[in-house]
Amino acid sequence: MNTRHDRRAARDRRHRRVRKHVAGTAGRPRLAVFRSLRHIQAQLVDDAAGRTLAAASTTESDLRKGAGSPGLTVAAATVVGKAIAERARAIGVDEVVFDRGGYLYHGRVRALAEAAREGGLRF
């Protein structure tokens, strides 16, 4: 039995289940989170138009420097959350729908969400 495959399949099932009910619009885009073993990414997605409005990730050199570590920590997720909130406000978005991507609302995902709320996003 391949546990990696089972975990991935379970996350995919959770994500599909959540995405049935969560959709972003131009006025209230979807804040989509992707978490890998090394990095965390956040995007503001307008599902009606099918485009990304803003994005932030620990793969960006300026955010990586701000986090102080290579990107797999809660501190790095906090930096990404603040960055996505700042970029959202720059394009005039202050309210979003949170899409945790099938991940548990815990650890890095929670840190990103709380930092985005502190940055001025409402969800």
Secondary structure, DSSP 4 states (H G I P E B T S, - for coil): --HHHHHHHHHHHHHHHHHTT----SSS-EEEEEE-SS-EEEEEEETTTTEEEEEEETTSHHHHHHHSSSS-SHHHHHHHHHHHHHHHHHTT--B-EEE-TTS-SSTHHHHHHHHHHHTT-B-
